[in-house]
């Protein structure tokens, strides 16, 4: 008999009254403890004896002097905390759940702990003096009027002393569930005796007469067909009577009717094999969890009658209609916005709590498909009625995904069958109705599907059956599911054939959104799997470069960038063309040449697509997607640099700054308002590109354009192209860049709009870690700086305020000693060349700091 980790309280009481087995007593005596055990409940309470026992087996890890043999609660807790750390260190599976009742002298808890210690330390199994059968039948032996009631079980002090409300509720649910299970077992055991007793009373027979006639009753043959017909007739009669007396269901309880209607899911549930094991209703598990949260909400307390209504279903009804109900309140009530916020926050708490405790529902939902249907029907409206940006939608989505993952761990085959046969019909309707939710709802589908290629193929086929002939919806769902398959590394030949087949069909569709979804599938296939199959479709999707729909062009740029990344790795190594066989022949050179020609041809075709779409005059949204994708291939394809910088300069300030902001939050964005556009992830360009290449390209373009003055976009790109640290090996090249842009920088330094950006760039060069670059850039700037100051004081109305310039100079002067001397020299030179302007200015105050 192994003692479990979760003994019921009545079992503990029985073990407390039973003597310890002889082998355990002999084991304790052999340990030579400091005092003998007379009352285990009292003697083991403070943990001191347990520490002594552990010191016998692990003397190096236990300092008995650190344990106090006292009765104070503080001493007990301290002792057991030390023991808990020792248990974890030595891999002994005794947790706080097991020793906490020992601290509080719970009946039988110490005896259970002794059994556990004996088995853990000696690796022996002890036979208990109290058989399991007696433990289970102790209540059965009592007369009915002496048996425990549910109320008595719930008033157990061990439950009452649990401080956490949710944990206390869960323990109470377990206790109540075991009580009802025990009651059902006793009824099944006592039923024959009660039937015989009733028969004896009805016939007026004595107990002896009843025993004599028992064989006669048992030998009577019953016509099974007639019994079944009688049962069927009686069921129909009862159902008719029920319909006559059934109350009228109000409109507000439509959800309750859908959940409890036996005909609502009979077609789907009939195909499922019904387990024979009885399951606890899911509503009984969820009700106390929901009630604990709702009773803290003033709004839900007003809207729900906890005594008359089904708590879980009523919560869902009010969650959907709460905003409208809040608007009907009187004018002296709290503002509508606050009421709506309270309803929303409470609803989110409910779903988050159910998600955290979802493991409590798994057993019921896997044992009873009808319970799964009720849970799905109850909470699924949250995915329908709320927008994808609603916190309630997000929390409900998390609950369903978490529930599916746990059910899949318990019974993966049944879980997928429940999704395909019971839940997928309603899920498919929402996929058709709400394009903006398709990607996240597809995650729900895969949460209930087994994580292997075959079952994902079956899930895709089931989805196709439910969606029907609407190819645009199905392909759009595939565009989201292929990413999940790629992330799970399940894209084998079977799945690839399916995805590429539908992508090819989608690209030939007359609907632009379907073509977008087809290209999105190819992007995911290229990103997560082999790109060879996608390159085979190059003639097909290259024709889409003439498509006028902006999102088709955006997806085509994404696909081109991904293909260029893969093609760059397939280029033959340098010198491969002239490398022959070992015998000196050149027969081996033809294959590399053929491969190079093939790869170069495909690269040229892809670059042609980029050249047609990635132009300054195209849609800003298309170019924003292209900038995020093509930045990864600028190193391998430097010919893209001039056009890339030109496109970046041509973007609107908002779009450009999102790409250049290194500290900004990266999130997926939708560029067009609507419910059918895709989400795109923007790349932080300075994190990816080669800074020197971008700076050199920009400097060359500025030099070629010969602009009288540069604009804000030029300075933004130049500032973003500067690295955090300048390498000494690149100092000469960076100095050439500075020489080309220095005149523009100091002209912008006195411009009110450009002063801050140009000042940051000048400071980056002057104070960089590369000493040669810093000193030579300062030396090359002196004449331009003096000229800029003269313009500032000769035409002050057209330039930046003097206070801003003073702040800039002070920051430079206080940065380090070299800049301190440089600023002083610049001010002295300005004083010598422009004495009148210097006297009229506040520059002298800088030297006095």
N, C-alpha and C positions, 0 to 999 in steps of 0.2 A: 504494500500500500504506500504510494508516494503522496506526500502531503503537497497539495497545490499551493500556488501563490495567492489565490483568492478564495479563502475559506469563508463560507457563510457564518453568520454570528451564531446560529443555533448549533452548527457543527462544532464551533469552538467551545460552546457551553458543554456539549457532551464530552468532548475530549478533556475539558478541564476536570470533569468529574471522574474520568477514567484514570487508573494508575499508569505510570510510564512503563513501557516494555522493559523487560529484565535486561536486555542487551544495552539499552540506553542508560539504565541506572548503573550497570557495571562500567560503562564507558566514562560516565561522570565521576565515579569513585576513583577510577584509574588515573584521572587527571590531577588528583591531589589538590583540589580547590581550597581556597582559604577558609571556607565554611560550607557546611552541608546544605543541600537544597531541601527545604521543608515545604515551602509554598512557592511553586514556580512563578505564579502571577506576581508575587511581591518580590521574590529574590532576583528575578531577571529584569525588573522594571528599570533600574538605573543603568543597566548595561555593564556593570563592573564585572559580573561573573562571565559575561560573554567576552570581555576583554581578557580575562584570565584564560579562558579556553583558547582564544586566538593566540595568546602568548606561548601556549604550549606547542603550537604548530608553527608559529612564525616568531620566534623569540627576537630576531634581528629587527623586526618591524614594529613591535609593540613595546612601548615603555609604560609599564603598569603604573608608574608613579604619576603619570599625566592624567590618570582616571581617578575620579572621586567616588568613594563608596558612601554616597549620601542620598537623601530622599527629596532634596530640593529639585524643583522642575528644571531650574537652570543647569544644575549638575547633570541631570538625566540627559537633557538635550545636548550638552557639551560632549558627554561620553559617547552618545550615539552618533553625533556628527563625526567624531574621530573614527568610530567603527565603520561608518558608511564610506569614508575615504579608503579605509583599509580593505573593505569588501570590493570596491571598484578596482583597487590596485592588484588584488590577488585573483580577480575574476570570479568572485563568489556572488552568485545571483540573489542577493538579499537587498531589497530596496526599502525606501522609506515607507512605502505602502505596507510593508510587512512588519517593520519594527515600530512604526508609530502607534499601533494598538497596544504593543507591549509597554510602551512608555505610560500609556493611560490605563494600564491594568485591565484591558478588555478581557472578558472571559475566554479562556482557551488560546489566546494569542501567544502567550509564552510557550505553551506546549507545542504549538505549531512551529514556532521558531526553533525549539530544541530539535524537533524532527528534521527541520531543514539543515541546521548546523551539523547534525550527526551524518546526514547523507552527503553534504558537501565536503566535509573534512575527512570522513572515513571511506567515502566512495562505496558505502554499503547501503543496502535497502533494508529497512526494518518493517516487520509485519506488525501492524497495529493491533492492540487488544480490542479495538472498537471497529468491527467490520463496516465496510461501506454500506452494506444493506441496512444495518441498524441505523447508521447516520441518516439515510434517506427515509426510513420508515418511522422515525421517532414521533412525528405528528400523526401518522396513521394509527399508532397504538392508542392515542388519546381519544376519548369520546368526542363527538362533534362539538359539544358546547365548551370544551376545554381547549380547542385548537386555536392557534393564532389567527387573528384577523389581519387584513391588509393594513389597517390603521395601526395596529400594534407593531407590526414589522417596521412601518415607516417612522415610528416614534423611538426607534433604537437610538440610544445616546451616541453610539459610534457615528451615526449619520448626522445627528444634530451638531456635533462639535466641528464638522468640516466648515471652514470659514468661507471658502470660495463658493459662490452661489451656483455657478454652472457645474462645478465638480460635485457639489452636494446633490444637485438635480440628477446628474448622471448616475451616481451611486443609488439614489432613490429609485430611478428607473430600473436598474439592474435588480435591486431587491424586490421591487414589485413584480418584475417579470418572472423571477424565480418563484415567487409566491404563487402566481397564477399557473405556472407550469406544474408546480407541486400539486395544486388543487386539481388540475386536469388529470394528473396521474392517479390521485386518490379516487377521483370519481370513476375513472376507468377500472380501478381495482375493486371498488365497492359495489359497482353497478350490478353484477350477478347476484350478490347476496341480497341487495335491496329488492331486486326483481323477485327472487324466491320468497322473500318476506312478504312482499305485497301479494303475491299469488296465494300464499298460505292464508293470509288474512281474508282475501276475497273468497276463497273456497271454504273457509272455516275449518281448515285442517290443522292438526298438530304438527310439530316439527318432524316426528317420526313418520307420520303419514306422508308428509311432503317428500321425505327421503325415499320412501318406498315407491312413490309414483314418479320419481325423477327420470328413471329409465324410460318410462312410458312417454313422457313428454319429449325426451330427446330423440326417440325413434320415429316420431311423426314426420312423414314426408310432406314438404311444402312445395306447392307448385310455384316455381320461380317466376314463370311468365305472368301468372296472375298477380303475384306480389308486385312485380314491376309495374304492371298496368294499374294496379290499385294506387301505387305510389305516385305514378304520373297523374292519375285523375285527382288524387288528393292535392298534389302540388298546384294543379290548375285551379282547383276550387279555392285553395288558400290565396293564390295570386289574385283571383277575381275579388275575393273579400278584401284583400289589401287595397286593390284599386278603388273599391267603393269607399273605403274609409280613409284613404290617403289624403293628407292635407294638401291644399293648393300651394305650390312652390312659387314664391315671389320672384320677380324679375331680377332682383339684386342677388339672389342665390343661384344664378344660372351656373356659376362655376361649381358650386356644390353639387348640382344636379349632374353636371358632366362628369364629375369625379366619381359619384356613387352609382351612376347608371350602369347596370350590368350589361346592357346591350351596346354600350358605346365602344367597347374594345373587344367584344367577343370574337369577331372575325380574326383579329390579329392574335389574340391570346389562345384561340383554339388550335393554332398551328404549333404552339409551344408545349413542350412536355411539362405538365404540372407536377412539381415535386410533392411527395407524400408528407414531408415534414411540415408541420404547422409553423407559421411565421408570425412574429409579433407585428401588428399593424404599424406602418411607418408613421401614421399620424399620432399614435400614442408616444412614439419616440420623440417626435418633433414638438409636440404640444408643450411640454414643460420648458424646452429651450426657447420657443417663441414667446411663451407667456412671461418668462423671466425678463425679457427685453421690453415687451409691450407694456408691462405694468409700470415701467419707468417713464413712459411717454404719455404726456397729458393728452395729446391729440388722439392717439389710438385708444386711450382709455375712454374717451368720449364716444368714439365711433363704434367700438366693439363691446358687446355684452358678453363678457367672459363666461357667464353662467349658462347662457342659453345657446350660444352659437358655437360652431366648430371653429376653434381658435385659429388653426393653420389656414383654412380656406377663407375665413373672414378676414384674416390679415391680408391675404393676397387680393381680395376684393377691394379692401380699403386702400391698399397700396396703389391700385390702379385708379381708383376713383377719389383718392384722398384730396387731391388738389381741388377738384370740383366741390367736394364737401366743405373744404376749408373756405372756399369762396362764399358759401352760404351763411357763414357765421355772422354774428351781429357785429355792428360797427365798433362797439367798445372792446371787442376782443383784440388779441395781438394782431399786428399787421399780417397781411396775407403772405408776404414774402417769408416772414419768420415761421409761419405755420407750415408752409410748403417745405422749408428747409428742415424743420423738425421731422416731418413725415419722411422726407428723403433720407435723412441721417439714420432714423430708426430702421427703415427698410434695409438700408445697406448693412447695418449691424446684424439684422436677422439673417441675411444671406451669408454674411461673413462667418457668423457663428455656426450656421448649418454646414458651411463648407469645412470649417475646422473640425466639426464633429461628424463629418460625413461617414466615417467608419462605422458609426452606430447604425446607419441605415443599410449598410451593404448586405448584412445577413438576411434582413427581411426582403430586400429587393431581389436578391438572387434566389431566394426560396420561393417567392411568390411573384410571378410576372404581373399579376393584378395590382400588387402594391407598387411596382415600378410605374405602371400606367397612372395610378393615382398621383404619385409624386410628380411625374412628368406633366400631367394635365393641370395640376395645381399651380406649378411654378413656371411652366412654359410661357404663359401670357406676359411675363416680365421681359422676355426676349422679343415679344411682338409689339407691346404697347409703348415701350420706351425707346428713345433714339439711341444710336450707337455711342453717343457722347455722354449719356446719362450715367451717373454713378450707380443707379439701381440696375441698369442693364449690365454694366461691367461686373458688379458683384454677383448678379444672377448667373452670368456667363461663367464666372470663376467657380461658382457652386456646381453647375452642371459638369464642367470639365473635371473638377476634383472628384465628383461622385463617379464619373465614368472611369477615371483612372483607378480608383479603389475597387470598383466592381470588376474591372478588367483583371486586376491582380487576383481577385477571389475566384472568378469563373469567367475566363476570357471568351469562351465559345458562347455561353449563354448571354453575356453582355452584348456581344456583337449581334446576336440574333434578336435581342430585345430592341436594339437600335434600328435594325433593318426592318423588323416586322411590326414594331409598335410605335416608335417615335419618329421614324424617318418621314412618314407621310406629312405630319404637321411641320416638321423642319423644312421639308422641300417647299411647302407653300410659302413659308417666310423667305426662303432663298429666292423664290420667284418674285415675291412682292417687294423685297427690300434689297436692292443691289448693293447699298452701302454696308450692309451687314454680312455679305456673303463670305468674306474672308474669315471673319471671326467665328461664324456659325459652322464653317467647314472644320474649324478646330474642334468643335463639339462632336462632329461626326467621327473624327479620327480618335477622339478621347475614348470612345466606346468600341473601337475596332482593334483587333489584335495587330501587334506591331511586326508584321511580316508581309512580304510582297503579295502572296496569294490572297490573304484576307483583305488587303487594301484593294486589290483588283476586284474582289467580290463586293466590297463597299462601294466602289465606283460604279459597278454595274447596277447595284441596288439604287444608287442615286439617279442613274440614268432612267431607270424604270419609273421612279417617282416623279422626276421632272417632266418626263414625257418628250414630246418632239421639239420643245423649245431649245434649239441648239445654242442660242446666245447665252442662256442661263447656265446650261451645263458646261460650256467651255469656260465661262467666267468662274464657275466653281473649280474647274480643273486648274485654272491659273493660280488659285490659292492653295489647292491640295498638292500640287507638284512641288511647291516650296517646302511643305511639311515632309513630303517623301524625300526630298533632297537633304533636308536637315537630319533626317533619321537614316540616311544612306541606304535607302531601299530602292533606288532607281536602277533596277536590273533591266535586262532586255525586254521582259514582259511589260513592265510599266512604261518603259521608254517607247515601245511600239504603240501603246495605247495613247500616250500623251502626244507623240509626234503625229500620229494619225489624225487626231482631232485638231491639232494645231494647223495642219495642212488644210483641212476642211475649213477651219475658221478664217484663215488668211484669204480664202477665195470667196468669202461671204460678202454680200452686198451691204451688210450693216457694219459701219465703222467700229462700233464697240466690240463686235465679235472679232474683227480683225485685230483689234488691240489686245484682246484676250489671247488670241492665237500667238501673237508675237511675245506676249508676256510668258507664255508657256515655254517658248523657245529660249527666252532669256534664262529662265530657271534651269532648264535642261543644260544649257551651256555652262551655267555657273556651278552646278552641283554634279554634273556627270560628263560623259564624253561629248565633245563638240563635233565629232566627225559626222554624226547623223544630221546635225544642224547645218553643217557646211554643205551637205548634199542638197539641201533646200535653198542654197544661195541664189540660184536663178529665180526661184519663186518669190522670196521676200525682197530681193533687190528691186523687183518691179514696183514694190510698194513705196519706193523712194519718191515717186511722183504722186503719191496719195496726198490729198489736200487736208485730211483730218489731222489736227495738230498732235493728237495723242498717238496716232499711228506713227508719225514721224519721230516722236519722243521715244517710243518703244524700239523703233528701228535704230536709233542712235545708241540706246542702251545695249542692244544686241550686237551692234557693230563694235562697240568698245570691248565687250566681253570676248568676241571672236578675235579681235586684234591681240588681246592678252594671250590667248592660247596659241595663236599662230606665231607669235614672236618666239615662243619656246620650241617651235618645230623647225625653225630655220637651221639648215645644216651648218656645222661648225666651219670656221674659216680654214681654208686649206684642204677641205674635203674633196674639192673637185679634182685636184691634181694627185690625190693619193691613190696609188694603184695597188695591185695584188702583191703578194710577197715575191712572186717570181718576176716582178718588174713589169708585168703587163698592165694595161690601162683599162681592162674590162670592168673593173670595179668602179670606175669613175662615172659610168653612165647613170647608175642608180642615184647617187647624190645629185647629179645634174637634173635628172628627171624630177626628183623630189623638190629640188630648189625651184625649178620652173613651176611646178604645181603650187607650192606654197606661195611663191611670189605672185603668181597669177591671182590666187585667192585674196592675198593681202591687197593687191591693187584693186580688185573688185570691191572689197570692203571699204577701202579708202575713198573710192569713187562715191559710194553711198554717203560717207561722212562729208565729202566735199560738196555734194548737192544739198545736204540738209543743214550742215553746220556753217551757216553764213550769217552775217550781222543782220541782214534784212529779214530773217525768218522770225517766227513767233518767239517771244521772250521765254515762254514756258518750255518750248522745245529746246531752246539753247540752254536753259537752266539744267535740264536733264542731261544734255550733252556735256556741259561743263563738269558735272559730277561724275560722269562715266569716263570721259576721255582723259581726265587728269591722271589716271592710272597708267596710261600708255604713252605719255609724252616723252619719257626717257627712251623707249624703244623706237618711237616714230617722231624724231625732232622736227620733221617737216610740218607737223601740225602746230608747232609753237606760235608762229606769227598770227595765224588765223585764230588760235585759241586766245591769245592776249587781246586781239582786236574784239572778239566776241565778249570777253569778260569786261572790257572797257565800255562796251555798248549796252550792257545790262542796266536796268534801273537801279538806283541806289539801294533800295530795299533788298532786291534779289542779290545784288553783288555783295552787300555787307553780310548777308546770311552765309554766303560761301566763304568769306574771308575772316569771319569772326572766329577766333581760335577758342574763346571761352564760352561761346554760345551753346545752348542745349541742342543736341541733335535729335530730331524727331522726323517721322514720316509726314509728308505734307501732301495736300491735294491742291493743285493749282487753279482749279475751276470749281466754283460753287455748284453743287449738284450731287445726286445720289449714285452716279454711275461712273465717275472718274476714278482712276487708280491712285494709290498713295505712292509717293516717291521719296526715297531717302537721300537727303542732300549730304555731300561730302565736304568736310573742312579742307579746303584746297591747300593751305599752308602746311598741313600735316602730311601731305602726300607728295607735292611737286618738288622738283629740284630748284631751290631758291635762286641759285646763280643763273640758271638757264632762263628763268622768267625775267629776272632783272636785266640780263643782257638783251633779251628780246625787246623788252619795253624801252630800254635806253636807245637801242637802234631805231626803233619806230619813232621815238621823240626826235632823234637827230635827223631822221629822214623827213619828217613832217615840218620841221623848222617852225614850230609854233612860237608866237611872241610870248605866250604864257601858258602854263599847263593848268589843267582843271583838277577838280577834286578827285575824280575817278583815277587819274594818273597817279596822284599821291597815295591813294588808298591801295592800289595794286603794288606800287613801289614799296610802301611800308610793309605790306604782307609778304613781299618777296625777300625781305631781309631776314637772315637766320638769327636765332637767339645767340649763337656763338659763331664768330667768323674764324674759319680755319686759316692757319698761316700759309698753307699751300695755295690757297685761293686769293691771297691778299692782293696780288698784282691785278688779277681780273676784276676784283671788287673796286680797286682804285680806278681802273678804266671806266667802270660804270659810274663812279662818283664824278669823274671828270666830265662825263657827258651830261649829267643832270644837275651839276652844282649851280649853274646860273639860274635854272628854273627854281631850285630849292631856295635860294636867297631872295629871289624875286617874290616867291610865295610867302617868305618869312614875314614880310611887312604887309601881307594881304590879310584883311580881317577874317576872311572865310577860310583861308588855307594856313594861317599862322601855326595852329596847333600841330597839324599833320607834318608840315615841313620841319618844324622844330623837333619833333620826335625823330625824323629821319636823320637830321644833322647831328643830333645828340648820339644816335646809334653809331654813326661813323666815327665821330670825334672821341667817343668813350669806349670803343670796342676793345676786346681783349687782344687783338692782333696789333702789337705796338707799331709796326711799320705802317699798317693801314691807317691807324689813328693819327700818327704824327704827320704823315704825308697828306692826309685829307684836311687836317687843320692848316697845314702850310698852304695848300692850294685854295683855301677858302678866304684868306685874309682880305684880299682886295675886294672880293664880292661882298663880304660882310660889311666892310666900311661903306661901300657904295649903297648897300641896302639901308644902313642907318641914316645916310644922308637923305635918301628919298623919304624916309619916315619923318624926319624933322623939317624938311623943306616943304612937304605937302601932307601935313598931318591929317587933314580932313578925309583924304582918300585911302588911308591906310589903317593899320591896327592901332589900338590905343597904346600909349607909351607904357602904361602900367603892365600890360601883358608882356611887352618886350623886356621890361625890368625883371619881371618874374622869371622869364626864360634865361636871362643872363645870370641871375643869382643862382638858379639851379645848376647851370653849367659850372659856375665858379666854385660852388661848394661840393661838386661831385668828387674831384680828386685834385692833387697838387698840380698835375700837368694842365688841367683845364683852368685851374685857378690862375696860373701864370699866363695862359693863353688869353683869357678874358681881359686881364689887366693890360696885356700888350695891345689887344684890339682897341680898348678904350683909349689908351695913350696915343695910338696911331690916329684914331678918329679925332682926338683933341688937337693934334698937330695939323691935321688936314682940314678940319672944319671947326675952328675954335668958336665961332659965333653960335653954331648949332649946339656945340657941346655945353657952352655956358647956359644956354636957354633950356637945356634938358635937365633931367634928374639922374643922369648917368653917374655923376660924381658920387651920389649916395651909395652906389654899389661898391666903390673902392673903400668906403668908410666902414663897411660891414665887418 
